[in-house]
C-alpha cells in the first residue's frame, strides 16, 4: 500500500485484533515510535510492540502494569484472552500516589472473577522513575501489559513519560492500549 505509514498502519489495524509493530530501540529520531504512537491513538486497537531481539516465549509469564487509569483498564481487558495460556500473571502497581481509581487488589479481583489466578504487588518507584521500575520488575517476564499515554500527549512530549521510556527501553514484548 503506497502512502504515509502512520495512517496506513492505523487504518489496517482497525480490522485486526491487535497491531504488532517492531520496536525501534533507543533511537530518538526513529520513525517507528511515530508509527507506534499513531497506532495507539488512532487505530482503536491494542498495540503489541515487539522487542529488538526475539523472545524465547511470549505470554506464559505476564506482568500487568496497573496505574488506576482507564488506559490501564483497557489494557487489562485487552490482555484477558492471553490469560488462559499464561502460567503466571502478576499485577504490579507502582505507588506514586498520583492517581485515584480502583486499587491493584480490586483489579486483581476483577481478573479472578474471570477465573484466572493473579499475584498482586505494590512497589515504590526507583530513582529513575516509574518506567524504569516497570522494566526492572518485568525483566523476567515474557510480556508486559500496560495502558499507554495516560497523561496528555503534550505532557508526554515535553516531560517524557512512562510510555515513552518503556517504548525506548523494553526488552520484552509490550502490549499497550490507549
N, C-alpha and C positions, 0 to 999 in steps of 0.2 A: 504494500500500500504506500503510495507516494504521499509526502507531506511532512509536517512537523511531528516528531514522535510523541510529544505530550498529549495532544488531542486524540491522536490515533490510538494510543495505549488506553486512554480513558474510555473512548467510545467502544473499543473491542472488549474491554474488561466488564462493561455493563451487562454483557450477555455471557458471563462466566461466573463460576462460583468464587474464584479467587484470582487475583492478578499476581503473577510471580515475576519478580524483577531481580536481576543480579546486582549486588551491592557494588558500588564504585570504589569502595575503600576510603582512605583518608584524603583523597584529592579534593580540595575545596572548590575547584573550578569544574568538577566532574559533572557532565550533563545528566548522569544517572540520577543524582539527587533531585534534579528538577523533574525528571520523569516520575520518580517515586512520590515526590510531593504532589505533583499534579494528579497522580492516580489516587492518592489518599484523599484529596479534596474533591475531585471531580468524577470519580468512577462509580461511587456508591458501593464499592466492594472492598473486602479485606485485601490487603497487600502483603504478600509473603516476600520478604527481602532475603534473598539467598546470599550467604557469606562468600567472600572471595575464594575460600577453599571449601570444596565439597565436604559435608559432614559424613561421618560413618553411618549414622542413622538419623531419622527425623521423626519426632512425635512420640517417642517412648518415654521421655523424661521431660515433662513440660514445666516451665515456670510462667506463672501468670502474674504480671505486674498489676497491682491494684492501687489506684490513687483516688478512689471515690468519685470519679467523674463519669459523665455519660459516655465519653470515648472509651474508658476502661470497661464499662458495662457492655458496650457494643463489641469490644474485642473479646471479652469473656464469652459472650454469646456466640460469636463467630467461630471460636475455638471449640465449642461444645462437640461438634462431630468428631473431633480428634480424640476426645477423652476415652472413647470405647477401646481404643488400641493402646492407650498410654499405660505404662507400668507405674508411673509416678507422676502425680500432679501436685505442684507446690504453688500456693498463692502467697505472694510476698507484698507487703506494704512497707514502703519506705516512709517512715514517720517524720514529716517535716512540720506537721501541724498546720499546713497551709490550706487544706481543702476540707470542706464539710461534705458529708454524704454517708452512705452505708459503710460500716466498718469492714475490715478484712474478714472477720468472723461471720458477718452477715452475707458477704459474697461467697464464702466457703459453704455456708448453709444452703445457699441457692444452688451451688454445684451438687451438693449432697442430695438435695431434693430430686435431682435428676438421676440419682443412683450411682454417683461417682465418689470415690474416696479422695479427699484432698487434705494436704498438710497446709497449715497456715503459719506464717512467721512475720513478725514485725521487726524491722531493722531500722537503725538510725543511719542517716546519710553519712557517707565518709567525707573526708576532707575535700574530695574532688566533686562532690555533689551526687544528686540522685541518679543520673545516668550512669556514672561510674559504679555506684553501689549496685545498680541492677545488673550491669555487665559482670561484675565480680561475683554476684550471687548466682548468676545463670551460667557461669563458665563451665560447669559440669553437666549442664542440661543439653538437650539436643534441639530445643526450641524455646524462644522467649515470646510471649504473647503480651501485647500492650496496646493501650489507646495511644493515639498519636495527636500531637498538637492540641493539648487541652488548654493551652494559652492561645492568645490570638497569634495569627501568622506574623504580624508586625513585631510583636514582642519576642517571638522566637528568633526572628531575623536579627533584631537589634541586640538582644541579650543572650542569644544562644538558647539552649534548652535541652531537655531530656531527649526529645525525639531526634534532634539533630545529632546529639552526642552518640546516641545508640546507633543511628544510621551510619555514622562515620567510623564507628569502632567495633561493632558487633562481629564476633567470630562464630556465632551460631545463627541459624535461620531465625528471623524475627517476623511474626505475624502481627501486623499493625492495622488498626481501624481508627478512622477519624470520626 
